[in-house]
Amino acid sequence: MTTTPESVVSSTTATTAPNRPGSLFDALHAGALSDPAQLREIYEQPGDQARRKQVDHLHEVAQRLIACSPLVFVASADAAGRCDVSPRGGPAGLVSVLDEYTLAIPDATGNKRLDTLHNILETGRVGLLFVVPGRDATLRVNGRACVSTDPELLRQLTAVGKPPRSAIVVAVEEVYGHCPKAFLRSSAWKPENWLAKDAQPSSAEVTLSHLRDESLTVEMIEQIEREALLYRYE
């Protein structure tokens, strides 16, 4: 196993966006909306069904849908309000429903930045989006969160191959289905509409452009990525 160069390992230290006087964002922000009432001047009120579809627990149908999902996106924010979203994947049923108000997400090996876990320690909140490949509708779950290393809990969470080092435990507060329009508009599940790989920047190209390290090449980073995937459940 090749050791990852120190320059490839990103810092977990939170950074503040640089001050860019006269930036395009500043120009647009000056005239941006600032009051919820302004939103309703350009958007209609939601329909009755949209208002009533939110519940505060994982009913039987929601639990079945979570059991079908191999992929969940976890949104979090730190104490300063800096937001982050991270995908978590595994076999269907990756996320365990402990009861109708509680679920647990095993933490599998990643890049070891631990951004999501740090954010949870700071604010104790997450938003989840459950995705099932081929299905256009998704499920959103929001609530309080903590990082648990309880041995009894971890022994139950073997979806990623063995008990994880920690788990994100979520106290469910909001549950609702999300309409399929985003997936329909994007044709995300239609391979015939996907861009060819050679028409996209590769993961290694993106990483190299961020590192700006002349001692590294795309091929070196591709090798590091291949070896890292061999230990994805470490």
Backbone bond lengths (Angstrom), bond angles and torsions (degrees), N, CA, C in turn:
res aa  C-N    CA-C-N  psi(-1)  N-CA   C-N-CA  omega(-1)  CA-C   N-CA-C  phi
1 M - - - 1.474 - - 1.527 109.28 -
2 T 1.328 116.82 124.04 1.457 121.51 179.95 1.515 110.69 -77.46
3 T 1.326 116.65 135.13 1.460 120.45 177.67 1.516 109.86 -75.15
4 T 1.310 115.92 133.61 1.460 120.40 179.10 1.521 110.26 -68.22
5 P 1.343 118.93 128.48 1.466 120.36 177.44 1.511 111.07 -56.38
6 E 1.323 115.57 145.08 1.462 120.27 -177.57 1.516 111.49 -56.69
7 S 1.337 116.25 -32.13 1.459 119.61 -177.41 1.519 112.85 -71.06
8 V 1.347 117.30 -16.51 1.455 120.49 -179.57 1.514 111.02 -85.20
9 V 1.322 117.27 -19.07 1.455 121.27 -178.05 1.515 109.07 -83.94
10 S 1.329 116.52 117.38 1.460 120.69 -178.07 1.511 111.06 -75.60
11 S 1.313 116.75 149.87 1.455 122.09 177.44 1.510 110.42 -74.55
12 T 1.343 116.69 145.05 1.461 120.59 176.34 1.518 110.72 -92.69
13 T 1.319 116.58 1.20 1.458 119.72 -179.65 1.517 110.57 -72.80
14 A 1.326 116.45 125.79 1.466 120.70 179.89 1.520 109.63 -64.85
15 T 1.321 115.96 140.51 1.455 120.24 179.24 1.517 109.47 -120.91
16 T 1.309 114.97 151.73 1.452 120.86 177.29 1.519 108.53 -98.25
17 A 1.319 116.83 137.98 1.461 120.54 179.72 1.523 109.60 -57.39
18 P 1.337 117.42 137.43 1.465 119.98 -179.61 1.517 110.92 -63.25
19 N 1.315 114.87 150.50 1.462 119.97 176.88 1.524 108.45 -76.76
20 R 1.326 116.12 121.78 1.466 120.62 -178.58 1.523 108.97 -122.74
21 P 1.320 118.05 79.84 1.473 120.63 -179.47 1.523 111.03 -54.40
22 G 1.325 115.31 134.84 1.454 119.36 177.98 1.515 114.24 75.49
23 S 1.350 117.39 17.70 1.459 120.26 -178.87 1.520 110.45 -69.36
24 L 1.323 116.07 162.45 1.459 121.12 177.30 1.525 110.32 -60.27
25 F 1.344 116.54 -39.63 1.467 119.26 178.82 1.521 110.63 -59.66
26 D 1.328 117.08 -46.35 1.468 120.11 -179.70 1.525 111.39 -58.57
27 A 1.321 116.34 -39.97 1.464 120.02 -179.56 1.524 111.00 -64.72
28 L 1.341 116.90 -42.14 1.460 120.75 -179.69 1.522 111.70 -75.85
29 H 1.329 116.31 -33.29 1.460 120.62 -179.65 1.527 111.13 -65.70
30 A 1.317 116.45 -30.66 1.471 120.31 -178.24 1.526 111.72 -59.83
31 G 1.320 116.87 -32.23 1.458 119.46 -179.37 1.517 113.72 -110.26
32 A 1.340 116.50 16.39 1.466 120.53 -176.07 1.526 111.81 -76.31
33 L 1.324 116.77 160.71 1.461 121.75 177.22 1.520 110.14 -64.00
34 S 1.332 116.31 146.15 1.465 120.14 -177.86 1.521 112.63 -134.60
35 D 1.319 117.60 -0.95 1.463 121.06 -175.26 1.528 108.95 -135.54
36 P 1.354 118.14 134.06 1.469 120.24 178.24 1.522 113.13 -54.16
37 A 1.332 116.77 -31.81 1.465 119.44 179.55 1.527 111.34 -62.07
38 Q 1.337 116.23 -31.42 1.464 119.67 178.85 1.526 111.04 -66.37
39 L 1.341 115.82 -33.85 1.461 119.24 177.87 1.519 110.72 -61.74
40 R 1.344 116.24 -42.48 1.464 120.08 -176.53 1.528 112.55 -74.20
41 E 1.327 115.70 -7.63 1.462 118.49 173.25 1.528 111.00 -77.49
42 I 1.341 116.20 -21.79 1.466 119.47 -178.50 1.527 112.84 -115.64
43 Y 1.350 117.87 -12.82 1.462 121.78 177.25 1.527 110.00 -123.71
44 E 1.346 115.98 141.06 1.454 120.17 176.78 1.531 110.07 -70.77
45 Q 1.329 116.22 164.29 1.456 121.27 173.98 1.532 108.89 -69.31
46 P 1.349 117.94 148.05 1.468 119.59 177.46 1.520 110.68 -65.95
47 G 1.335 116.01 153.10 1.451 120.91 178.23 1.517 111.56 -72.43
48 D 1.314 115.76 169.34 1.463 121.12 -177.37 1.521 111.71 -61.18
49 Q 1.330 117.16 -40.20 1.464 119.91 -179.42 1.522 111.01 -64.51
50 A 1.331 116.92 -41.36 1.463 120.40 178.95 1.525 111.15 -63.89
51 R 1.320 116.69 -34.73 1.468 120.24 179.07 1.527 111.64 -69.31
52 R 1.348 116.53 -38.90 1.459 120.55 -170.21 1.521 114.24 -91.56
53 K 1.355 118.17 -6.27 1.460 119.08 -173.06 1.529 113.29 -77.32
54 Q 1.313 118.19 -10.88 1.467 121.43 -179.61 1.523 110.32 -84.15
55 V 1.358 115.75 129.60 1.463 121.09 176.27 1.524 108.60 -125.73
56 D 1.333 116.37 172.59 1.468 120.20 -174.50 1.519 113.41 -109.91
57 H 1.333 117.54 18.79 1.463 119.98 -178.62 1.528 109.42 -153.91
58 L 1.324 115.41 166.80 1.458 121.29 178.71 1.523 108.78 -92.81
59 H 1.319 116.59 93.94 1.457 120.33 178.65 1.527 109.48 -70.72
60 E 1.308 117.01 175.12 1.460 121.71 -172.17 1.529 112.60 -59.37
61 V 1.324 117.69 -39.44 1.466 120.56 -179.72 1.529 110.87 -68.25
62 A 1.323 117.61 -41.36 1.468 120.96 177.35 1.521 110.75 -62.75
63 Q 1.315 116.90 -39.24 1.461 120.51 178.50 1.526 111.03 -63.81
64 R 1.319 116.97 -39.40 1.464 120.26 178.60 1.521 111.04 -66.53
65 L 1.326 116.48 -38.23 1.461 119.76 179.30 1.527 110.69 -66.56
66 I 1.321 117.58 -42.66 1.466 121.12 177.66 1.523 110.46 -60.68
67 A 1.338 116.97 -36.88 1.466 121.10 178.83 1.526 111.90 -66.89
68 C 1.338 117.60 -20.18 1.467 122.05 178.60 1.524 112.68 -89.57
69 S 1.326 116.96 -12.69 1.464 120.89 -171.41 1.527 112.43 -90.45
70 P 1.359 117.73 125.76 1.455 121.30 174.50 1.526 112.88 -97.56
71 L 1.345 116.24 3.70 1.465 119.96 -172.66 1.521 110.37 -146.79
72 V 1.337 115.89 126.79 1.461 120.59 176.92 1.526 108.53 -133.93
73 F 1.316 116.43 136.46 1.462 122.04 175.68 1.524 107.94 -98.05
74 V 1.334 115.58 129.42 1.464 121.82 -176.15 1.525 108.93 -110.68
75 A 1.328 116.67 114.71 1.463 121.94 176.98 1.522 109.08 -98.20
76 S 1.329 116.10 139.76 1.467 121.12 -179.62 1.517 108.76 -150.54
77 A 1.315 116.29 171.24 1.467 121.35 177.83 1.513 108.80 -148.56
78 D 1.341 116.11 149.75 1.458 119.17 177.88 1.526 109.88 -88.45
79 A 1.323 116.29 -178.06 1.468 120.68 -175.22 1.524 112.66 -64.34
80 A 1.339 117.03 -22.36 1.465 120.52 179.07 1.524 112.21 -88.85
81 G 1.338 116.87 -0.14 1.453 120.54 179.07 1.510 114.76 89.01
82 R 1.347 118.08 5.47 1.463 120.22 177.43 1.522 108.92 -73.22
83 C 1.322 116.24 125.14 1.465 121.50 -171.98 1.523 111.90 -96.51
84 D 1.329 114.52 157.91 1.453 121.31 -179.14 1.522 107.80 -153.00
85 V 1.323 116.90 150.81 1.465 120.31 172.39 1.518 107.88 -138.32
86 S 1.334 116.07 138.94 1.457 121.01 -174.21 1.525 109.90 -138.17
87 P 1.349 118.34 134.06 1.461 119.87 176.61 1.524 111.11 -82.05
88 R 1.328 116.54 143.42 1.466 122.89 173.55 1.526 107.14 -126.01
89 G 1.334 117.04 125.73 1.452 119.94 -175.66 1.511 113.49 -131.74
90 G 1.317 115.25 161.43 1.456 122.94 179.71 1.511 108.22 175.21
91 P 1.313 117.74 -165.46 1.464 119.25 175.96 1.519 110.88 -66.85
92 A 1.328 116.59 160.61 1.465 120.33 175.96 1.524 109.02 -53.99
93 G 1.319 116.75 136.90 1.457 120.13 -175.11 1.511 112.62 88.32
94 L 1.333 116.09 13.07 1.470 121.67 177.55 1.526 111.61 -50.39
95 V 1.330 116.47 -44.16 1.466 121.95 -179.24 1.526 108.98 -90.06
96 S 1.322 116.21 130.09 1.465 121.55 -178.40 1.523 110.61 -97.00
97 V 1.325 116.04 128.41 1.460 121.22 173.00 1.525 107.36 -87.86
98 L 1.326 117.12 113.18 1.464 121.74 -177.34 1.521 111.06 -82.43
99 D 1.313 116.73 -38.33 1.462 123.07 170.18 1.523 106.72 -160.76
100 E 1.320 118.91 -176.12 1.461 120.03 -173.15 1.524 113.78 -68.73
101 Y 1.319 117.11 -8.93 1.465 120.64 179.31 1.531 113.06 -117.81
102 T 1.336 117.89 2.30 1.465 120.18 -172.61 1.525 111.10 -142.89
103 L 1.326 116.74 136.34 1.459 120.82 172.81 1.524 109.67 -137.39
104 A 1.324 116.13 162.89 1.465 121.54 -177.21 1.523 110.07 -134.81
105 I 1.338 115.26 134.43 1.460 122.30 179.46 1.526 108.20 -113.52
106 P 1.340 119.03 114.43 1.464 119.88 178.50 1.519 110.52 -67.21
107 D 1.318 117.00 142.02 1.459 120.67 -179.97 1.523 109.29 -97.02
108 A 1.331 116.92 109.61 1.457 121.93 177.79 1.524 109.40 -90.14
109 T 1.322 115.63 162.71 1.459 120.51 -178.58 1.524 111.45 -60.19
110 G 1.321 115.87 131.93 1.462 121.25 176.06 1.515 109.06 -130.55
111 N 1.329 116.38 -137.57 1.466 119.77 -178.40 1.525 113.14 -87.80
112 K 1.332 115.92 2.16 1.472 123.19 176.47 1.530 113.83 66.93
113 R 1.330 118.13 14.25 1.469 119.47 170.95 1.528 110.39 -69.63
114 L 1.347 115.92 -35.00 1.471 122.01 178.46 1.528 112.41 63.76
115 D 1.328 116.81 31.52 1.463 120.28 -178.01 1.525 112.17 -55.87
116 T 1.326 116.70 -49.33 1.466 120.17 -177.95 1.518 111.20 -62.87
117 L 1.335 116.52 -44.01 1.465 119.55 -178.37 1.526 110.94 -64.96
118 H 1.328 117.55 -40.67 1.470 120.53 176.53 1.529 110.56 -60.51
119 N 1.330 116.00 -43.79 1.462 119.41 -179.59 1.523 111.67 -62.42
120 I 1.322 116.26 -40.99 1.466 119.65 179.27 1.523 110.71 -63.89
121 L 1.327 117.21 -39.36 1.464 119.78 177.46 1.529 110.77 -61.46
122 E 1.334 116.80 -33.49 1.467 120.41 -177.44 1.526 113.45 -81.09
123 T 1.333 116.95 -40.63 1.472 118.96 -172.36 1.517 114.72 -119.82
124 G 1.330 117.88 -20.66 1.457 120.23 178.05 1.511 114.66 64.72
125 R 1.353 117.86 33.03 1.461 121.37 -179.80 1.528 110.03 -136.99
126 V 1.340 116.64 144.80 1.459 121.02 172.50 1.527 109.79 -144.26
127 G 1.319 114.50 159.19 1.456 122.44 169.09 1.516 107.26 -125.44
128 L 1.327 117.55 134.06 1.462 122.16 -176.02 1.524 110.63 -117.72
129 L 1.330 115.99 143.32 1.457 122.03 173.55 1.526 107.54 -127.87
130 F 1.342 116.55 111.40 1.460 121.92 -179.41 1.523 109.87 -90.33
131 V 1.353 115.03 130.58 1.456 122.04 -177.82 1.526 109.25 -121.58
132 V 1.327 116.51 138.22 1.463 122.87 172.67 1.525 107.01 -117.76
133 P 1.342 119.18 119.18 1.462 120.77 -178.56 1.532 111.96 -53.21
134 G 1.326 115.37 133.52 1.455 120.58 -179.55 1.513 114.13 87.30
135 R 1.320 117.41 -11.43 1.463 121.91 -179.36 1.524 108.68 -103.57
136 D 1.326 117.19 130.19 1.461 120.70 -176.68 1.524 113.15 -80.54
137 A 1.327 118.18 -33.47 1.462 121.13 179.47 1.527 110.09 -81.90
138 T 1.322 116.55 147.21 1.465 122.22 179.97 1.528 109.47 -124.73
139 L 1.330 115.82 174.22 1.467 120.99 178.97 1.516 109.04 -124.36
140 R 1.324 116.48 130.04 1.465 121.53 178.96 1.523 109.69 -107.69
141 V 1.324 115.12 135.56 1.469 121.75 178.51 1.523 107.85 -135.02
142 N 1.318 117.52 126.59 1.464 122.47 178.14 1.521 109.58 -122.69
143 G 1.336 116.05 149.84 1.456 117.69 176.70 1.511 113.69 173.81
144 R 1.328 114.51 -173.49 1.461 121.24 175.74 1.524 108.69 -76.17
145 A 1.335 115.99 154.87 1.460 119.15 -177.55 1.518 111.26 -145.21
146 C 1.329 114.81 154.68 1.466 121.25 173.41 1.520 108.06 -145.59
147 V 1.331 116.12 163.82 1.462 122.42 176.56 1.521 107.25 -104.09
148 S 1.331 116.61 117.54 1.464 121.23 -175.27 1.525 111.70 -110.97
149 T 1.333 115.32 141.22 1.468 121.74 171.73 1.525 109.81 -120.15
150 D 1.324 116.70 23.81 1.462 121.47 -179.91 1.532 109.58 -59.74
151 P 1.342 118.71 119.81 1.470 121.18 -174.94 1.523 113.39 -58.24
152 E 1.323 116.98 -41.70 1.466 119.87 -178.63 1.526 111.08 -63.84
153 L 1.336 116.66 -41.26 1.459 119.99 177.64 1.518 111.00 -64.76
154 L 1.327 117.33 -47.73 1.462 121.07 -176.15 1.521 111.80 -61.87
155 R 1.329 117.58 -33.19 1.466 120.57 178.74 1.527 111.71 -64.04
156 Q 1.322 117.14 -24.45 1.468 120.96 179.43 1.526 112.27 -81.25
157 L 1.328 116.78 -19.43 1.467 121.37 -170.82 1.521 110.72 -99.37
158 T 1.323 116.75 77.94 1.465 121.28 -175.91 1.528 112.71 -110.13
159 A 1.320 117.74 16.55 1.466 120.53 -176.92 1.520 112.34 -61.91
160 V 1.331 118.27 -28.37 1.463 120.64 -179.06 1.524 111.95 -93.05
161 G 1.325 117.97 13.21 1.453 121.53 174.24 1.509 115.02 113.68
162 K 1.315 117.38 -30.85 1.461 121.87 177.48 1.523 107.82 -162.35
163 P 1.335 117.77 166.09 1.471 119.08 -179.50 1.531 111.15 -56.56
164 P 1.329 117.82 135.67 1.464 121.36 -179.88 1.529 111.62 -77.50
165 R 1.314 116.61 169.81 1.467 120.63 175.78 1.519 111.51 -74.63
166 S 1.323 116.25 -28.71 1.465 120.74 178.33 1.520 108.61 -154.90
167 A 1.320 115.56 171.75 1.463 121.03 177.74 1.519 109.03 -142.67
168 I 1.320 115.32 145.63 1.461 121.21 171.85 1.525 107.19 -88.36
169 V 1.321 116.36 117.62 1.461 121.22 178.39 1.523 107.84 -103.30
170 V 1.325 116.17 130.64 1.467 121.43 -175.69 1.522 110.40 -118.14
171 A 1.337 115.58 126.82 1.462 122.07 171.28 1.523 107.07 -90.19
172 V 1.306 116.41 108.50 1.461 122.56 -171.21 1.527 111.59 -68.41
173 E 1.335 115.39 131.68 1.468 121.67 176.66 1.529 112.50 -121.89
174 E 1.325 116.41 -34.08 1.468 121.15 -178.29 1.525 109.77 -137.34
175 V 1.323 116.29 132.44 1.466 122.06 178.26 1.527 108.16 -136.95
176 Y 1.324 116.98 127.97 1.458 118.56 174.31 1.525 110.69 -161.15
177 G 1.325 114.84 149.03 1.448 120.64 176.84 1.516 110.32 -76.97
178 H 1.330 115.07 143.31 1.466 120.34 179.29 1.518 108.66 -105.47
179 C 1.315 116.40 136.35 1.468 121.20 -175.01 1.534 111.02 -62.48
180 P 1.345 116.85 156.94 1.468 120.80 -173.21 1.522 115.57 -83.80
181 K 1.327 118.78 4.53 1.465 120.11 -169.71 1.529 113.75 -59.24
182 A 1.337 117.79 -38.01 1.472 119.48 -178.10 1.525 111.14 -62.16
183 F 1.352 116.35 -42.90 1.463 119.43 -179.31 1.530 111.26 -73.12
184 L 1.330 117.06 -33.65 1.461 119.88 177.10 1.525 110.80 -67.03
185 R 1.332 116.42 -44.07 1.467 120.13 -179.10 1.527 111.83 -66.50
186 S 1.324 116.16 -34.95 1.466 120.40 -176.47 1.520 113.18 -86.67
187 S 1.348 117.46 -13.36 1.478 121.63 -174.33 1.519 110.77 52.04
188 A 1.329 115.65 39.41 1.462 121.23 -173.09 1.520 113.48 -60.34
189 W 1.332 117.32 -30.29 1.467 119.70 -176.14 1.531 112.50 -98.99
190 K 1.320 118.14 12.42 1.463 121.44 -179.23 1.529 109.73 -107.20
191 P 1.339 117.29 100.13 1.475 120.35 -176.67 1.523 113.37 -54.84
192 E 1.334 117.10 -31.34 1.463 119.24 -178.11 1.526 112.22 -65.69
193 N 1.328 116.98 -16.03 1.467 120.73 178.74 1.530 113.10 -100.86
194 W 1.326 116.75 -0.41 1.466 119.53 -178.98 1.529 110.37 -75.26
195 L 1.312 116.32 145.30 1.464 120.64 174.13 1.525 109.95 -71.12
196 A 1.314 116.28 144.62 1.464 120.28 174.75 1.523 109.34 -63.23
197 K 1.340 116.49 148.31 1.465 119.98 -177.58 1.522 112.13 -58.00
198 D 1.336 116.42 -37.37 1.469 118.10 -177.85 1.526 112.66 -75.33
199 A 1.342 117.38 -2.77 1.465 120.92 175.34 1.519 111.71 -96.33
200 Q 1.344 116.44 1.12 1.463 121.84 -177.98 1.525 110.04 -121.23
201 P 1.332 118.71 149.83 1.467 120.08 169.66 1.533 108.61 -65.80
202 S 1.311 117.72 136.15 1.461 120.56 177.49 1.524 109.85 -76.44
203 S 1.328 115.58 164.64 1.463 120.16 176.90 1.526 110.67 -57.67
204 A 1.331 116.25 -41.11 1.465 120.20 -179.56 1.527 111.40 -65.28
205 E 1.317 117.41 -38.71 1.467 120.56 178.01 1.523 111.26 -62.67
206 V 1.329 115.99 -42.47 1.463 119.81 178.83 1.521 110.22 -62.22
207 T 1.340 116.17 -46.77 1.462 120.22 -179.67 1.525 111.18 -59.83
208 L 1.328 116.84 -46.05 1.463 120.59 -178.28 1.525 111.29 -63.47
209 S 1.321 117.62 -37.94 1.465 120.01 -179.90 1.521 111.53 -66.45
210 H 1.342 116.87 -28.00 1.463 120.23 178.45 1.527 111.55 -81.32
211 L 1.335 116.10 -36.00 1.468 119.23 -176.90 1.525 112.42 -74.90
212 R 1.340 115.95 -35.39 1.476 120.94 -178.67 1.527 111.24 49.83
213 D 1.323 114.85 48.87 1.463 121.99 -178.54 1.526 107.92 -112.94
214 E 1.329 117.39 112.26 1.459 121.39 -175.32 1.520 112.96 -68.27
215 S 1.339 117.72 -14.45 1.465 119.97 179.30 1.525 111.92 -81.21
216 L 1.326 117.43 -9.79 1.460 121.90 -179.07 1.520 110.80 -107.03
217 T 1.343 115.58 153.26 1.458 121.94 175.10 1.524 108.76 -126.31
218 V 1.323 115.28 165.37 1.464 119.80 176.35 1.525 110.04 -58.20
219 E 1.331 116.92 -41.20 1.467 120.77 -178.67 1.525 111.55 -62.82
220 M 1.332 117.35 -39.11 1.470 120.65 178.83 1.528 110.82 -64.03
221 I 1.315 116.18 -43.09 1.463 119.57 -179.08 1.523 110.61 -69.36
222 E 1.333 117.49 -36.85 1.471 120.44 176.04 1.517 110.84 -60.31
223 Q 1.333 117.45 -39.66 1.463 120.89 178.22 1.526 110.80 -65.22
224 I 1.318 116.81 -42.63 1.468 121.20 177.45 1.524 110.21 -60.29
225 E 1.330 116.44 -42.84 1.465 120.60 -179.82 1.523 111.31 -64.95
226 R 1.325 117.40 -41.86 1.473 120.27 178.94 1.517 111.18 -61.09
227 E 1.329 116.73 -43.74 1.460 120.42 -178.77 1.520 111.18 -69.04
228 A 1.336 116.87 -36.08 1.464 119.82 178.62 1.523 110.92 -63.19
229 L 1.334 117.37 -36.12 1.462 120.73 -179.07 1.522 112.12 -68.15
230 L 1.326 117.48 -25.56 1.462 120.34 177.48 1.515 111.41 -65.14
231 Y 1.326 116.85 -23.90 1.464 122.10 -176.46 1.529 110.62 -114.94
232 R 1.343 116.56 35.05 1.462 120.22 -173.69 1.520 113.28 -68.18
233 Y 1.346 118.38 -20.92 1.462 120.20 179.15 1.525 111.37 -108.83
234 E 1.319 117.29 16.00 1.467 122.51 -176.46 1.519 112.03 -58.04
